[in-house]
Amino acid sequence: MAPYYYLLNSVDMGINSANNDLNTAMVGWMDTESFLVIQSGYIFSYLLVGGIFLLVCLLFFCIFLYKFLLIDIDLCKL
């Protein structure tokens, strides 16, 4: 559920993080091009974290299926 949240809300979280960075580090003033670069960097980082988290969760889910469901099936009897 958390990877889906990161991927679904990455744009909103990136915009909020860029605005917080603008208000704290730059005291409310920055040119538009620099702000858009920082904003796209935050959005990309949230997409990257969500994608990696999703891949790790899918990997563990596949391992779970293999270890706990497929081992119980005797493939020689099929």
Secondary structure as GFF3:
##gff-version 3
##sequence-region A 1 78
A	DSSP	alpha_helix	2	8	.	.	.	ID=ss1
A	DSSP	alpha_helix	10	25	.	.	.	ID=ss2
A	DSSP	alpha_helix	32	64	.	.	.	ID=ss3
A	DSSP	pi_helix	65	70	.	.	.	ID=ss4
A	DSSP	three_ten_helix	75	77	.	.	.	ID=ss5
###
